Amino acid sequence: MEKPVKLKEIMDGMDLQFDEFRTFLNVKKGEVITVSQEALRLAEDEEPTDHLPEWQQNDIRAAIDVVENFDGYIDLPDRYEINEYEMMEDFCYTLANQRDQDSLLDAIRGKGAFRRFKDLVGYIGVEKKWYAFRDERYKQVAIDWCDAHNVKYVE
């Protein structure tokens, strides 16, 4: 029997999606885990790992479980599916102050857009509004993902 997953855990897992890590949902346990790409490679190679530090061995044990029971895991949405850039752009259009809107839209153009945007939302005083907007969008992505994968969730 599949255990429902907490929506917040999926959202937190989505926030941990980086190039060198993968985040999965263990469908049976309803648990979200993150493992490094390196641990997944080592798990697939089946080479001894007892010479590695304990923290790395724990990561590899989790990766081995993912490799051996792959059908019991589902990849969480990656950064392309989440599309935080689009979220930032959409947020800009929610602002009533045209000057703030234009400034933020300018900030998200080109290299360094994420850093400039985050600095500017703090400067113009809409940081709390941005994070509330972002959290709501992450929640919707998580719900849509759960629905698409027939994953039971609780809020």
C-alpha positions in Angstrom: 0.0 0.0 0.0 1.4 3.3 -1.0 1.8 5.9 1.8 0.7 9.5 1.0 3.5 12.0 0.8 3.4 15.4 2.5 3.1 18.0 -0.2 5.7 20.2 1.7 8.3 17.4 1.4 7.8 17.3 -2.4 8.1 21.1 -2.5 11.3 21.0 -0.4 12.7 18.2 -2.6 11.9 20.3 -5.7 13.9 23.1 -4.2 16.9 20.8 -3.8 17.1 20.0 -7.5 20.7 20.7 -8.6 22.8 19.5 -11.5 24.8 17.0 -9.4 21.9 15.7 -7.4 18.6 13.9 -8.1 15.6 13.9 -5.9 13.1 11.0 -5.9 9.9 10.0 -4.2 9.9 6.5 -2.7 6.3 5.7 -3.6 5.8 2.9 -1.1 7.2 4.8 1.9 6.0 8.3 0.8 9.5 9.6 1.4 11.5 12.1 -0.6 15.2 11.4 -0.9 18.0 13.3 -2.6 21.1 11.4 -3.8 24.2 12.7 -5.6 24.9 11.7 -9.2 28.2 10.4 -7.9 26.5 8.0 -5.5 24.2 6.8 -8.3 27.3 6.1 -10.5 29.0 4.2 -7.6 25.8 2.2 -6.9 25.6 1.2 -10.5 29.3 0.2 -10.6 28.9 -2.1 -7.6 32.4 -1.4 -6.4 33.3 -1.6 -2.7 32.7 1.6 -0.8 33.7 0.7 2.7 36.8 2.9 2.4 34.6 6.0 2.0 33.4 8.2 4.9 30.1 7.2 6.7 28.1 10.1 5.3 29.1 9.1 1.7 28.3 5.4 2.4 24.8 6.5 3.6 24.3 8.4 0.3 25.5 5.3 -1.6 23.2 3.0 0.3 20.2 5.2 -0.6 21.5 5.3 -4.3 21.7 1.5 -4.3 18.1 1.3 -3.1 17.1 3.6 -6.0 19.0 1.5 -8.5 17.8 -1.8 -7.3 14.2 -0.7 -6.8 13.9 1.8 -9.5 10.2 1.1 -10.2 9.5 2.1 -6.6 10.9 5.6 -7.2 9.7 8.6 -9.2 12.0 11.5 -10.2 10.7 14.8 -8.8 10.2 17.7 -11.2 13.6 19.1 -12.3 14.5 22.8 -12.6 13.3 22.8 -16.2 9.9 21.6 -15.3 9.7 24.0 -12.4 10.9 27.0 -14.5 11.6 29.5 -11.8 12.5 32.1 -14.5 8.9 32.0 -15.7 7.8 32.4 -12.1 9.9 35.5 -11.7 8.6 37.0 -14.9 5.0 36.2 -13.9 5.6 37.8 -10.5 6.8 41.0 -12.1 3.4 41.4 -13.8 1.6 41.1 -10.5 3.1 44.3 -9.2 0.9 47.4 -9.3 3.8 49.8 -9.2 4.9 50.2 -12.9 8.4 51.4 -12.0 9.0 48.3 -9.8 7.5 46.1 -12.5 9.8 47.5 -15.2 12.9 47.4 -12.9 12.3 43.7 -12.1 11.7 42.9 -15.7 14.9 44.5 -16.7 16.7 42.7 -13.8 15.8 39.2 -15.2 17.3 39.8 -18.6 20.6 38.2 -19.4 23.3 36.5 -17.3 22.9 36.8 -13.5 19.2 37.3 -13.7 18.4 35.2 -10.6 20.8 37.1 -8.4 19.8 40.5 -9.7 16.1 39.7 -9.2 16.5 38.4 -5.7 18.6 41.5 -4.7 16.0 43.8 -6.2 12.9 42.2 -4.6 14.6 42.8 -1.3 15.6 46.4 -2.2 12.1 47.4 -3.4 10.4 45.7 -0.4 8.5 42.9 -2.1 10.6 40.0 -0.9 7.8 38.5 1.2 5.3 38.9 -1.6 7.8 37.2 -4.0 8.4 34.2 -1.7 4.6 33.8 -1.1 4.1 33.9 -4.9 6.9 31.4 -5.5 5.7 29.0 -2.7 2.2 29.0 -4.2 3.6 28.2 -7.7 5.9 25.5 -6.3 2.8 24.0 -4.5 0.9 24.0 -7.8 3.7 22.3 -9.7 3.9 19.7 -6.9 0.1 19.1 -7.0 0.2 18.8 -10.8 3.1 16.4 -10.6 1.3 14.2 -8.0 -1.8 14.1 -10.1 0.1 13.2 -13.2 1.9 10.3 -11.4 -1.1 9.2 -9.4 0.7 10.0 -6.1 -1.5 10.4 -3.0 -0.5 13.5 -1.0 -1.5 15.3 2.1 -1.1 19.0 2.8 
